[in-house]
Amino acid sequence: MGHSHDHGHSHGVGHSHIHTNNKKVLLIAFVLITLFMIVEVIGGILTNSLALLADAGHMLSDAVALGLALAAFKYGERAASNSKTYGYKRFEILAAFINGLTLIGISGYIIYEAITRFAEPPEVASVGMLVVAVCGLLINMIVAWILMRGSDVKGNLNMRGAFLHVLGDLLGSVGAIAAGLLMLFFGWSIADPIASLLVAALILVSGFRVTRDSVHVLMEGKPASVDVDEVKNELQSLPGVLSIHDLHTWSITSDFPALTAHVVVGHGIDRDDLLKTAKRLLHDRFGIHHTTLQLEGEEKQCNHSCN
């Protein structure tokens, strides 16, 4: 039986650095989003703009999402125990799942409110709406830039969920600006609920994607970066390996892939050397740092195939 988890200095330091950056960036983003959310709620009420209130509602979900993401990183730092042998790292995925559901719920509410406004489009203070929407666009652009430059948006599902919240909010501000311009220059009051519907559709798509990806991890689905057939073929091509069975790969969290497998080997093989080679292959070629490989003799191959 062979077990491996990469504790290399460079990997550990790099991962810790990314983790720290994620937390710092999330805190900055959380403060900016929360402060402007209050401004946008007030602006939406004063101008009677559903597009602004929809964007404010999305900003509220942003603040909750960013707060959950921060809590997830902090909670995930807790050490493993006898009852939680992998620690609390998967709390990040639970936070991402909640974020996704929140997005879906908010989009449904915005769609409902927008439909009710189509029958009787209310008067909207378009100039005030434009001022608040432009400020919102600038804030969201700054936060999106901070998240893109300073955190692991591509590799961490929790960070990606938070970023999608902000991106959806940015698009919401664009929609509010467009609606404000149409109302200001053409008197199209119906532009406000139309913009709200477009924003809701974008939020719905983002929410669905984050929810789908987090459910995939929670259901022990294989990491997107790992091709199971390719892994199996590469292991079977190693000298002395006769076959591979019971191969499983999953993610503890978005940046923590794991793999287990039974490896049937021939007689006279240096098992320690083969184990090191196999672990190095999985680490270097597929980025899998946490592996458990059980080496078995030829008689196991028959027992497995004959059952």
C-alpha contacts under 8 A as a table, 3 or more apart, distances in Angstrom:
res1	aa1	res2	aa2	distance
1	M	292	T	7.34
1	M	293	L	5.81
1	M	294	Q	4.14
1	M	295	L	5.71
2	G	275	L	6.63
2	G	291	T	7.99
2	G	292	T	5.57
2	G	293	L	4.87
2	G	294	Q	5.89
2	G	295	L	7.47
3	H	290	H	7.72
3	H	291	T	5.71
3	H	292	T	4.23
3	H	293	L	6.19
4	S	279	K	7.06
4	S	289	H	7.02
4	S	290	H	5.49
4	S	291	T	4.98
4	S	292	T	6.16
5	H	289	H	5.19
5	H	290	H	4.21
5	H	291	T	6.37
6	D	11	H	7.68
6	D	289	H	5.03
6	D	290	H	6.62
7	H	11	H	6.97
7	H	12	G	6.15
8	G	11	H	5.37
8	G	12	G	6.01
9	H	12	G	5.16
9	H	13	V	5.97
10	S	13	V	5.26
10	S	14	G	5.91
11	H	14	G	5.11
11	H	15	H	5.97
12	G	15	H	5.20
12	G	16	S	6.07
13	V	16	S	5.10
13	V	17	H	6.07
14	G	17	H	5.09
14	G	18	I	6.27
15	H	18	I	5.18
15	H	19	H	6.07
16	S	19	H	4.96
16	S	20	T	6.12
17	H	20	T	5.20
17	H	21	N	6.18
18	I	21	N	5.05
18	I	22	N	6.08
18	I	151	S	6.74
18	I	152	D	6.73
19	H	22	N	5.13
19	H	23	K	6.50
19	H	73	F	7.73
20	T	23	K	5.26
20	T	24	K	6.36
21	N	24	K	5.14
21	N	25	V	6.04
21	N	150	G	6.28
21	N	151	S	5.86
22	N	25	V	5.30
22	N	26	L	6.04
22	N	150	G	7.04
22	N	151	S	4.79
22	N	152	D	6.69
22	N	159	M	7.50
23	K	26	L	5.11
23	K	27	L	6.20
23	K	70	L	6.14
23	K	73	F	7.00
24	K	27	L	5.24
24	K	28	I	6.44
25	V	28	I	5.27
25	V	29	A	6.12
25	V	146	I	6.65
25	V	147	L	6.23
25	V	150	G	6.27
25	V	151	S	6.58
26	L	29	A	5.06
26	L	30	F	5.87
26	L	66	L	6.17
26	L	67	G	7.97
26	L	69	A	7.51
26	L	70	L	6.41
26	L	147	L	7.52
27	L	30	F	5.04
27	L	31	V	6.33
27	L	66	L	7.77
27	L	70	L	7.18
28	I	31	V	5.38
28	I	32	L	6.39
29	A	32	L	5.27
29	A	33	I	6.00
29	A	66	L	7.45
29	A	143	V	5.54
29	A	146	I	7.58
29	A	147	L	7.67
30	F	33	I	5.33
30	F	34	T	5.98
30	F	62	D	7.89
30	F	63	A	5.72
30	F	66	L	5.66
30	F	67	G	6.69
31	V	34	T	5.31
31	V	35	L	6.19
32	L	35	L	5.40
32	L	36	F	6.30
32	L	139	I	7.31
32	L	143	V	7.48
33	I	36	F	5.36
33	I	37	M	5.92
33	I	59	M	6.49
33	I	62	D	7.08
33	I	63	A	6.14
33	I	139	I	7.57
33	I	140	N	7.70
33	I	143	V	7.82
34	T	37	M	5.08
34	T	38	I	6.67
34	T	59	M	7.37
34	T	60	L	7.20
34	T	63	A	5.65
35	L	38	I	5.58
35	L	39	V	6.82
36	F	39	V	4.87
36	F	40	E	6.10
36	F	136	G	7.16
36	F	139	I	7.65
37	M	40	E	5.07
37	M	41	V	6.16
37	M	56	A	5.47
37	M	59	M	5.58
37	M	60	L	6.40
38	I	41	V	5.25
38	I	42	I	6.38
38	I	56	A	7.82
39	V	42	I	5.33
39	V	43	G	6.12
39	V	132	V	7.92
40	E	43	G	4.85
40	E	44	G	5.86
40	E	52	L	6.54
40	E	53	L	7.06
40	E	55	D	7.74
40	E	56	A	5.50
40	E	132	V	6.55
40	E	136	G	7.57
41	V	44	G	5.10
41	V	45	I	6.26
41	V	52	L	7.42
41	V	53	L	5.96
41	V	56	A	5.57
42	I	45	I	5.29
42	I	46	L	6.18
43	G	46	L	5.18
43	G	47	T	5.99
43	G	52	L	7.33
43	G	128	G	7.38
43	G	129	M	6.91
43	G	132	V	6.46
44	G	47	T	5.33
44	G	48	N	5.56
44	G	49	S	5.11
44	G	50	L	6.85
44	G	51	A	7.82
44	G	52	L	4.96
44	G	53	L	4.98
44	G	56	A	7.79
44	G	129	M	7.18
45	I	48	N	5.07
45	I	49	S	6.97
45	I	53	L	7.35
47	T	124	V	5.58
47	T	125	A	4.65
47	T	126	S	7.22
47	T	128	G	6.32
47	T	129	M	6.03
48	N	122	P	7.64
48	N	123	E	7.17
48	N	124	V	5.31
48	N	125	A	6.88
49	S	52	L	5.34
49	S	53	L	6.32
49	S	124	V	5.67
49	S	125	A	7.51
49	S	129	M	6.86
49	S	192	D	6.82
50	L	53	L	4.88
50	L	54	A	5.76
50	L	113	E	7.88
50	L	114	A	7.42
50	L	192	D	6.46
50	L	193	P	6.63
50	L	196	S	6.83
51	A	54	A	5.05
51	A	55	D	6.14
51	A	172	G	7.67
51	A	175	G	7.55
51	A	176	A	5.40
51	A	179	A	7.91
51	A	192	D	5.66
51	A	193	P	6.67
51	A	195	A	6.33
51	A	196	S	4.94
52	L	55	D	4.98
52	L	56	A	6.01
52	L	129	M	7.08
52	L	132	V	7.98
52	L	133	A	6.97
52	L	173	S	7.71
52	L	176	A	6.31
53	L	56	A	4.78
53	L	57	G	6.01
54	A	57	G	4.98
54	A	58	H	6.22
54	A	110	I	6.10
54	A	172	G	7.95
54	A	196	S	6.55
55	D	58	H	4.97
55	D	59	M	6.09
55	D	169	D	6.19
55	D	172	G	5.65
55	D	173	S	6.69
56	A	59	M	4.81
56	A	60	L	6.16
57	G	60	L	4.98
57	G	61	S	6.43
57	G	106	I	7.17
58	H	61	S	4.99
58	H	62	D	6.13
58	H	103	L	7.64
58	H	106	I	6.94
58	H	165	H	7.54
58	H	168	G	7.98
58	H	169	D	6.18
59	M	62	D	4.66
59	M	63	A	6.15
59	M	165	H	8.00
59	M	166	V	7.71
59	M	169	D	6.50
60	L	63	A	5.08
60	L	64	V	6.27
61	S	64	V	4.98
61	S	65	A	5.83
61	S	99	N	7.69
61	S	102	T	6.69
61	S	103	L	7.08
61	S	106	I	7.92
61	S	165	H	7.52
62	D	65	A	4.91
62	D	66	L	5.94
62	D	162	A	6.96
62	D	165	H	5.52
62	D	166	V	6.39
63	A	66	L	5.19
63	A	67	G	5.99
64	V	67	G	5.03
64	V	68	L	6.01
64	V	99	N	7.98
65	A	68	L	5.08
65	A	69	A	6.05
65	A	95	A	7.63
65	A	96	A	7.93
65	A	99	N	5.50
65	A	161	G	7.86
65	A	162	A	5.92
65	A	165	H	7.58
66	L	69	A	4.93
66	L	70	L	6.14
66	L	162	A	5.86
67	G	70	L	5.12
67	G	71	A	6.19
68	L	71	A	4.98
68	L	72	A	5.94
68	L	95	A	5.81
69	A	72	A	4.91
69	A	73	F	6.31
69	A	92	E	6.77
69	A	95	A	6.23
69	A	96	A	7.53
69	A	158	N	6.25
69	A	159	M	7.17
69	A	162	A	7.20
70	L	73	F	5.31
70	L	74	K	6.26
71	A	74	K	5.08
71	A	75	Y	5.78
72	A	75	Y	5.07
72	A	76	G	5.71
72	A	89	K	7.91
72	A	91	F	5.54
72	A	92	E	4.79
72	A	95	A	6.46
73	F	76	G	5.02
73	F	77	E	6.49
73	F	89	K	7.87
73	F	92	E	6.59
74	K	77	E	5.44
74	K	78	R	7.59
75	Y	78	R	5.80
75	Y	88	Y	6.52
75	Y	89	K	7.68
75	Y	91	F	7.16
76	G	87	G	7.07
76	G	88	Y	4.56
76	G	89	K	4.32
76	G	90	R	7.19
76	G	91	F	6.24
76	G	92	E	7.01
77	E	87	G	7.89
77	E	88	Y	7.04
77	E	89	K	7.14
78	R	87	G	6.34
78	R	88	Y	6.19
79	A	87	G	5.40
79	A	88	Y	7.44
80	A	84	K	5.58
80	A	85	T	5.09
80	A	86	Y	5.49
80	A	87	G	3.63
80	A	88	Y	7.08
81	S	84	K	4.92
81	S	85	T	5.26
81	S	86	Y	7.73
81	S	87	G	6.44
82	N	85	T	5.57
84	K	87	G	5.05
84	K	88	Y	6.99
86	Y	89	K	7.06
86	Y	252	I	7.74
88	Y	91	F	5.69
89	K	92	E	6.18
89	K	252	I	7.12
89	K	253	T	6.28
90	R	93	I	5.22
90	R	94	L	6.63
90	R	252	I	6.07
90	R	253	T	5.21
91	F	94	L	4.98
91	F	95	A	6.22
92	E	95	A	5.10
92	E	96	A	6.29
92	E	157	L	7.88
92	E	158	N	5.72
92	E	253	T	7.03
93	I	96	A	4.95
93	I	97	F	6.13
93	I	157	L	7.07
93	I	158	N	6.36
93	I	214	S	5.71
93	I	217	V	7.40
93	I	218	L	7.37
93	I	253	T	6.32
93	I	254	S	7.42
94	L	97	F	5.00
94	L	98	I	6.28
94	L	214	S	7.35
95	A	98	I	5.14
95	A	99	N	6.17
95	A	158	N	6.88
96	A	99	N	4.97
96	A	100	G	6.23
96	A	157	L	6.81
96	A	158	N	5.06
96	A	161	G	5.83
96	A	162	A	7.92
96	A	210	V	6.67
96	A	211	T	7.16
96	A	214	S	6.28
97	F	100	G	5.18
97	F	101	L	6.37
97	F	210	V	6.77
97	F	211	T	5.10
97	F	214	S	5.39
97	F	215	V	6.98
98	I	101	L	5.17
98	I	102	T	6.08
98	I	211	T	7.77
99	N	102	T	5.05
99	N	103	L	6.31
99	N	161	G	6.75
99	N	162	A	7.70
99	N	207	G	7.38
99	N	210	V	7.58
99	N	211	T	7.69
100	G	103	L	5.20
100	G	104	I	6.42
100	G	161	G	7.23
100	G	206	S	7.45
100	G	207	G	4.22
100	G	208	F	6.37
100	G	209	R	7.51
100	G	210	V	5.10
100	G	211	T	4.61
101	L	104	I	5.11
101	L	105	G	6.18
101	L	207	G	6.35
101	L	208	F	7.79
101	L	211	T	6.45
102	T	105	G	5.12
102	T	106	I	6.16
102	T	207	G	7.39
103	L	106	I	5.24
103	L	107	S	6.16
103	L	165	H	7.67
103	L	203	I	5.99
103	L	204	L	6.34
103	L	206	S	7.34
103	L	207	G	4.77
104	I	107	S	5.24
104	I	108	G	6.36
104	I	203	I	6.97
104	I	204	L	5.12
104	I	207	G	5.22
104	I	208	F	6.83
105	G	108	G	5.21
105	G	109	Y	6.47
106	I	109	Y	5.15
106	I	110	I	6.26
106	I	200	A	7.75
106	I	203	I	7.94
107	S	110	I	5.16
107	S	111	I	6.19
107	S	199	V	7.95
107	S	200	A	4.49
107	S	201	A	6.89
107	S	203	I	5.86
107	S	204	L	5.57
108	G	111	I	5.19
108	G	112	Y	6.29
108	G	200	A	7.27
108	G	204	L	7.89
109	Y	112	Y	5.14
109	Y	113	E	6.29
110	I	113	E	5.18
110	I	114	A	6.02
110	I	196	S	6.64
110	I	197	L	6.99
110	I	200	A	6.05
111	I	114	A	5.13
111	I	115	I	6.20
111	I	196	S	7.27
111	I	197	L	5.64
111	I	200	A	6.25
112	Y	115	I	5.36
112	Y	116	T	6.54
113	E	116	T	5.29
113	E	117	R	6.50
114	A	117	R	5.18
114	A	118	F	6.61
114	A	193	P	4.64
114	A	194	I	7.20
114	A	196	S	6.28
114	A	197	L	6.37
115	I	118	F	5.37
115	I	119	A	7.58
115	I	193	P	7.25
116	T	119	A	6.14
116	T	120	E	7.59
117	R	120	E	5.35
117	R	121	P	5.10
117	R	122	P	7.19
117	R	190	I	7.98
117	R	193	P	6.35
118	F	121	P	5.63
118	F	190	I	6.57
118	F	193	P	6.72
121	P	189	S	5.79
121	P	190	I	5.72
121	P	193	P	7.86
122	P	189	S	6.90
123	E	189	S	6.72
124	V	129	M	7.78
124	V	189	S	7.15
125	A	128	G	5.72
125	A	129	M	6.11
126	S	129	M	4.89
126	S	130	L	6.02
126	S	180	G	5.03
126	S	181	L	7.39
126	S	183	M	6.19
126	S	184	L	5.64
127	V	130	L	5.11
127	V	131	V	6.39
127	V	180	G	7.10
127	V	184	L	6.96
128	G	131	V	5.19
128	G	132	V	6.37
129	M	132	V	5.37
129	M	133	A	6.02
129	M	176	A	7.65
129	M	177	I	7.74
129	M	180	G	6.28
130	L	133	A	5.02
130	L	134	V	6.01
130	L	176	A	7.33
130	L	177	I	5.53
130	L	180	G	5.43
130	L	181	L	7.30
131	V	134	V	5.36
131	V	135	C	6.34
132	V	135	C	5.16
132	V	136	G	6.11
133	A	136	G	4.91
133	A	137	L	6.14
133	A	173	S	5.34
133	A	174	V	7.49
133	A	176	A	5.93
133	A	177	I	5.63
134	V	137	L	5.01
134	V	138	L	6.36
134	V	173	S	7.01
134	V	174	V	7.97
134	V	177	I	6.58
135	C	138	L	5.18
135	C	139	I	6.27
136	G	139	I	5.13
136	G	140	N	6.08
136	G	170	L	7.56
136	G	173	S	5.99
137	L	140	N	5.20
137	L	141	M	6.06
137	L	170	L	5.65
137	L	173	S	5.14
137	L	174	V	6.67
138	L	141	M	5.12
138	L	142	I	6.25
139	I	142	I	5.19
139	I	143	V	6.25
140	N	143	V	5.05
140	N	144	A	5.92
140	N	166	V	6.37
140	N	167	L	7.45
140	N	169	D	6.87
140	N	170	L	5.21
141	M	144	A	5.13
141	M	145	W	6.04
141	M	170	L	6.64
142	I	145	W	5.15
142	I	146	I	6.17
143	V	146	I	5.02
143	V	147	L	6.19
143	V	166	V	7.30
144	A	147	L	5.15
144	A	148	M	6.10
144	A	163	F	6.68
144	A	166	V	6.26
144	A	167	L	6.59
145	W	148	M	5.10
145	W	149	R	5.99
146	I	149	R	5.32
146	I	150	G	5.69
146	I	151	S	7.79
147	L	150	G	5.44
147	L	151	S	5.41
147	L	153	V	7.09
147	L	163	F	6.65
148	M	151	S	6.09
148	M	152	D	7.58
148	M	153	V	6.37
148	M	163	F	7.94
151	S	159	M	7.42
152	D	155	G	5.56
152	D	156	N	5.77
152	D	159	M	6.56
152	D	160	R	7.91
153	V	156	N	5.76
153	V	157	L	7.38
153	V	159	M	5.10
153	V	160	R	4.74
153	V	163	F	6.93
154	K	157	L	7.57
154	K	159	M	7.96
154	K	160	R	6.47
155	G	160	R	7.88
155	G	254	S	6.88
155	G	255	D	6.12
156	N	159	M	5.34
156	N	160	R	6.16
156	N	254	S	5.38
156	N	255	D	5.90
157	L	160	R	4.92
157	L	161	G	6.10
157	L	210	V	7.79
157	L	213	D	7.84
157	L	214	S	7.47
157	L	254	S	5.42
157	L	255	D	8.00
158	N	161	G	5.20
158	N	162	A	6.45
158	N	254	S	7.81
159	M	162	A	5.09
159	M	163	F	6.09
160	R	163	F	4.97
160	R	164	L	6.07
160	R	210	V	8.00
161	G	164	L	5.18
161	G	165	H	6.38
161	G	210	V	5.88
162	A	165	H	5.17
162	A	166	V	6.58
163	F	166	V	5.13
163	F	167	L	6.07
164	L	167	L	4.88
164	L	168	G	5.95
164	L	206	S	6.30
165	H	168	G	5.28
165	H	169	D	6.24
165	H	203	I	7.71
165	H	206	S	7.59
166	V	169	D	4.93
166	V	170	L	6.15
167	L	170	L	4.98
167	L	171	L	6.35
168	G	171	L	5.14
168	G	172	G	6.13
168	G	199	V	7.38
168	G	202	L	6.37
168	G	203	I	5.72
168	G	206	S	7.46
169	D	172	G	4.77
169	D	173	S	6.32
170	L	173	S	5.17
170	L	174	V	6.50
171	L	174	V	4.96
171	L	175	G	6.23
171	L	199	V	6.85
172	G	175	G	5.01
172	G	176	A	6.20
172	G	195	A	7.96
172	G	196	S	7.73
172	G	199	V	5.16
173	S	176	A	5.00
173	S	177	I	6.16
174	V	177	I	5.12
174	V	178	A	6.23
175	G	178	A	5.12
175	G	179	A	6.15
175	G	195	A	5.17
175	G	196	S	7.37
175	G	198	L	7.45
175	G	199	V	6.78
176	A	179	A	5.07
176	A	180	G	6.03
176	A	192	D	7.22
176	A	195	A	6.31
176	A	196	S	7.71
177	I	180	G	5.02
177	I	181	L	6.20
178	A	181	L	5.20
178	A	182	L	6.27
178	A	195	A	7.66
179	A	182	L	5.16
179	A	183	M	6.18
179	A	191	A	4.96
179	A	192	D	5.32
179	A	194	I	7.96
179	A	195	A	6.07
180	G	183	M	5.19
180	G	184	L	5.98
180	G	191	A	7.78
180	G	192	D	7.41
181	L	184	L	5.02
181	L	185	F	6.06
181	L	186	F	8.00
182	L	185	F	5.53
182	L	186	F	5.40
182	L	187	G	6.56
182	L	188	W	5.84
182	L	191	A	6.62
183	M	186	F	5.45
183	M	187	G	4.25
183	M	188	W	4.60
183	M	189	S	5.63
183	M	191	A	6.77
183	M	192	D	8.00
184	L	187	G	5.83
184	L	188	W	7.92
188	W	191	A	5.62
189	S	192	D	6.11
190	I	193	P	5.86
190	I	194	I	6.41
191	A	194	I	5.02
191	A	195	A	5.97
192	D	195	A	5.30
192	D	196	S	6.31
193	P	196	S	4.83
193	P	197	L	6.21
194	I	197	L	5.15
194	I	198	L	6.42
195	A	198	L	5.17
195	A	199	V	6.24
196	S	199	V	5.12
196	S	200	A	6.09
197	L	200	A	4.95
197	L	201	A	6.20
198	L	201	A	5.16
198	L	202	L	6.44
199	V	202	L	5.20
199	V	203	I	6.20
200	A	203	I	5.03
200	A	204	L	6.03
201	A	204	L	5.05
201	A	205	V	6.35
202	L	205	V	5.29
202	L	206	S	6.38
203	I	206	S	5.20
203	I	207	G	6.05
204	L	207	G	5.08
204	L	208	F	6.09
205	V	208	F	5.18
205	V	209	R	6.31
206	S	209	R	5.25
206	S	210	V	6.31
207	G	210	V	5.35
207	G	211	T	6.04
208	F	211	T	5.18
208	F	212	R	5.94
209	R	212	R	5.11
209	R	213	D	6.14
210	V	213	D	5.25
210	V	214	S	6.11
211	T	214	S	5.24
211	T	215	V	6.05
212	R	215	V	5.24
212	R	216	H	6.20
213	D	216	H	5.07
213	D	217	V	6.55
214	S	217	V	5.20
214	S	218	L	6.22
215	V	218	L	4.93
215	V	219	M	5.97
216	H	219	M	5.17
216	H	220	E	6.50
216	H	221	G	5.12
217	V	220	E	5.14
217	V	221	G	5.43
217	V	222	K	7.68
217	V	223	P	7.85
217	V	250	W	7.31
217	V	251	S	6.04
217	V	252	I	7.46
217	V	253	T	7.03
217	V	254	S	7.41
218	L	221	G	7.41
220	E	249	T	7.98
220	E	250	W	5.14
220	E	251	S	6.51
221	G	249	T	7.68
221	G	250	W	5.52
221	G	251	S	7.30
222	K	226	V	6.98
222	K	249	T	5.42
222	K	250	W	4.52
222	K	251	S	6.84
223	P	226	V	5.48
223	P	249	T	7.26
223	P	250	W	5.83
223	P	251	S	6.08
223	P	257	P	6.58
224	A	227	D	7.75
225	S	286	F	7.59
226	V	231	V	7.58
226	V	286	F	6.44
227	D	230	E	5.29
227	D	231	V	6.21
228	V	231	V	5.08
228	V	232	K	6.16
228	V	249	T	7.73
229	D	232	K	5.12
229	D	233	N	6.12
230	E	233	N	5.09
230	E	234	E	6.05
231	V	234	E	5.22
231	V	235	L	6.22
231	V	282	L	7.70
231	V	286	F	7.79
232	K	235	L	5.25
232	K	236	Q	6.11
232	K	244	I	6.62
232	K	247	L	7.75
233	N	236	Q	5.08
233	N	237	S	6.14
234	E	237	S	5.16
234	E	238	L	6.88
235	L	238	L	5.55
235	L	241	V	7.38
235	L	244	I	7.51
235	L	278	A	6.65
236	Q	241	V	5.47
236	Q	242	L	6.55
236	Q	243	S	5.81
236	Q	244	I	6.49
237	S	241	V	6.94
238	L	241	V	5.74
238	L	274	L	7.97
238	L	278	A	7.72
240	G	265	V	5.52
240	G	266	G	5.50
240	G	269	I	6.16
240	G	274	L	7.95
241	V	244	I	7.90
241	V	263	V	6.85
241	V	264	V	6.01
241	V	265	V	4.55
241	V	266	G	6.54
242	L	263	V	7.68
242	L	264	V	5.44
242	L	265	V	5.27
242	L	266	G	6.46
242	L	298	E	7.82
243	S	263	V	6.19
243	S	264	V	5.23
243	S	265	V	7.28
243	S	301	Q	7.53
244	I	247	L	7.10
244	I	261	A	6.99
244	I	262	H	5.82
244	I	263	V	4.85
244	I	264	V	6.22
245	H	261	A	6.34
245	H	262	H	5.34
245	H	263	V	6.75
246	D	260	T	7.70
246	D	261	A	5.41
246	D	262	H	5.86
247	L	259	L	7.31
247	L	260	T	5.71
247	L	261	A	4.13
247	L	262	H	6.67
248	H	259	L	5.59
248	H	260	T	5.29
248	H	261	A	6.31
249	T	257	P	7.22
249	T	258	A	5.59
249	T	259	L	4.25
249	T	260	T	6.50
250	W	257	P	5.80
250	W	258	A	5.49
250	W	259	L	6.58
251	S	254	S	6.21
251	S	255	D	7.44
251	S	256	F	5.57
251	S	257	P	4.23
251	S	258	A	5.80
252	I	255	D	7.93
252	I	256	F	5.45
252	I	257	P	6.24
252	I	258	A	7.04
253	T	256	F	5.18
253	T	257	P	7.25
254	S	257	P	7.36
256	F	288	I	7.83
256	F	289	H	7.70
256	F	290	H	7.74
257	P	287	G	7.87
257	P	288	I	5.60
257	P	289	H	7.01
257	P	290	H	6.73
258	A	288	I	6.07
258	A	289	H	6.85
258	A	290	H	4.77
258	A	291	T	5.75
259	L	288	I	7.18
259	L	290	H	6.46
259	L	291	T	4.80
259	L	292	T	6.35
260	T	291	T	5.73
260	T	292	T	4.66
260	T	293	L	5.66
260	T	294	Q	7.99
261	A	292	T	6.67
261	A	293	L	5.11
261	A	294	Q	6.34
262	H	293	L	5.87
262	H	294	Q	4.72
262	H	295	L	6.05
262	H	296	E	7.07
263	V	293	L	6.79
263	V	294	Q	5.91
263	V	295	L	4.80
263	V	296	E	5.97
264	V	295	L	5.90
264	V	296	E	4.66
264	V	297	G	5.66
264	V	298	E	6.17
264	V	300	K	7.03
264	V	301	Q	6.22
265	V	269	I	7.15
265	V	295	L	6.75
265	V	296	E	6.02
265	V	297	G	5.41
265	V	298	E	6.17
266	G	269	I	6.21
266	G	297	G	6.26
266	G	298	E	5.82
267	H	297	G	7.05
267	H	298	E	7.34
269	I	274	L	7.70
270	D	273	D	5.47
270	D	274	L	6.23
271	R	274	L	4.97
271	R	275	L	5.94
271	R	295	L	7.50
272	D	275	L	5.13
272	D	276	K	6.34
273	D	276	K	5.22
273	D	277	T	6.26
274	L	277	T	5.06
274	L	278	A	6.08
275	L	278	A	5.13
275	L	279	K	6.14
275	L	293	L	7.65
276	K	279	K	5.23
276	K	280	R	6.09
277	T	280	R	5.15
277	T	281	L	6.15
278	A	281	L	5.06
278	A	282	L	6.28
279	K	282	L	5.16
279	K	283	H	6.08
279	K	291	T	7.12
280	R	283	H	5.06
280	R	284	D	5.89
281	L	284	D	5.37
281	L	285	R	5.55
281	L	286	F	7.42
282	L	285	R	5.62
282	L	286	F	5.22
282	L	287	G	6.39
282	L	288	I	5.50
282	L	289	H	7.37
283	H	286	F	5.79
283	H	287	G	4.66
283	H	288	I	4.81
283	H	289	H	5.35
284	D	287	G	5.73
284	D	288	I	7.83
288	I	291	T	7.00
296	E	300	K	6.13
296	E	301	Q	7.88
297	G	300	K	5.67
297	G	301	Q	7.25
298	E	301	Q	5.18
298	E	302	C	7.00
299	E	302	C	5.41
299	E	303	N	6.40
300	K	303	N	4.93
300	K	304	H	5.94
301	Q	304	H	5.20
301	Q	305	S	6.12
302	C	305	S	5.15
302	C	306	C	5.74
303	N	306	C	5.26
303	N	307	N	6.21
304	H	307	N	5.58
